[in-house]
């Protein structure tokens, strides 16, 4: 039975209305500005990733809240002197090597965008960095959308999206953007604040005066013990009565820890005045246990929290018990005129919706988001963290929190994305096995990514079947070595070598004496005891498993290999010495591959062909293909002196034995040779050598 028309009409209207709403929502979603890659932040790491995406021809946009790139450097460091070195002269013209000592340049194809063209100062001014980043963005025509502050990020599920969802970004004007993949390059810019009774009297590093005259004749307490704290102290050291500095941990000197984020020499004047007894001093204590009391004269007294808990909260400062009332030599018994907080920065988690599950790390890494060694969020596929905010991967170990480190990790992330979403394998070069030693020596002597991101990025050498050739992959994150085939599109069925740089296991630390006598190793047989940065080659017959990677000891960058070789440290960081560096490396490679990697003169290859069933790879790949070293009298003499060839001058020559009938001998050999055999070819061509 059909319903009457009056009953049908409301249902029809409802269906039409529902269809209209669904169509409107779909149209509204599709109308959002869409990009494959969205980068939040136009600081150094954001611009670096934009450069790689642009060179690859990808659809991307960079959102920057300020009117220009590098807004962090427009304010910090407050006293405007960078601690990243700008070494303009190295004595070498190799641009890759020179980047080892250029800590400010971003990577690009344009040599005009090297920082040495912007400043001659060894420690440049921060304003120069701002100018440099502006030029980098404009000269390379990077797609940066300025004055766009992203205030909220959420997920939108969609099975058609790259990772099963889109990222919806909302800016300060309530404009939404839809992105297939999100790259967070905002750095760490939210000041770390410790709350305790009286913390309202504390001035922050981000706003304190930088005019030394404002501190003349004052007594100052600084909370913190990093470079910002010492930078602040250095600025006012000559005008204050005295400066005290308090922090939970002891001072860590970068030359002892080999971590560039620790205290640098350019800022450590307070250590001199402390140890040379010129009133200034350093103290250790938990800042959360402190309290500050202000007296009627405006002086600030340091006390402990439990003293306040036992006092009347309404009592005046003069009636509150202070530590010096019970311990008359309490270290901070003198009142202070000012207390300055210099505790560094942390990542801004506030703009990310809970659906993204972007969580802070643990322990001393809680100021950074929790990410995988691939720099992807542990909570959300397709969300990658770049730059200083990604430093949890190598915090207090390598340089991933600084330009001269994250310019390389950003490039590595780009390679990962190119393969995942566009099917582009990790870049690799293929060489014959005879070039293995040379390839490693070349890289360890000039590669800047290996040098700066030691123990984090490594060169991967994938062996071909029967070790006749190899693929060379540069600067791969070794933390995801077990997933190499997944991330690179390369196969590792026949074993591999990993080339990384390392410091000695027991050489770095805040309590280490790095200047002790006999601190360096000079002989190849003791290379494993090298202390300073040096190349280490790991050999695996198969890829390590994820379980082996997880069980790796904390101070080991890689699991236990089948074989390992240390190239002995070198005072000049020049690993080209034939006996100390190259020969031990070649023998290590030969032992792993069970082959002979030496190069030979044509005469030696000819002799091998006559006397051996299997020729060395150099002869197989060179001499038998009419390639190799052509001998002459001078080279033969040198080879004999070096013990590379036997001296046949004491024997009768072939010409003497045959009475000048050399042509007849050659013809005789040809007559008895099987056509097409290697020896037939050698005899027919040996006069060329």
Secondary structure by P-SEA (a helix, b strand, c coil): ccccaaaaaaaaaaaaaaaaaaaaaaaaaaacccccbbbccccaaaaaaaaaaaaacccbbbbbccccccccccccccccccccccccccccccaaaaaaaccccccccccccccccccccccccaaaaaaaaaaaaaaacccccccccccbbbbbbbccccccbbbbbbccccbbbbbcbbbbcccccbbbbbbccccccccccccccccccccccbbbbbccccaaaaaaaaaccccccbbbbbccccccccccccccccccccccaaaaaaaacccccccccccccbbbbbccccbbbbbcaaaaaacccccccccccccccccccccccccccbbbbcbbbbbbcccccccccccccccccccccccccccccccccccccccccccccccccccccccccaaaaaaaaaaaaaaaccccccccccccccaaaaaaaaaaaccaaaaaacccbbbbbbbcccccbbbbbccccccccccccccccccccccbbbbbccccccccccccccccccccccccccccccccbbbbbbbbcccccaaaaaacccccccccccbbbbccccccccccccccccaaaaaaaaaaaccccccccaaaaaaaaaccccccccccccccccccccccaaaaaaaaaaccccccccccccccccccaaaaaaaaaaaacccccaaaaaaaccccc
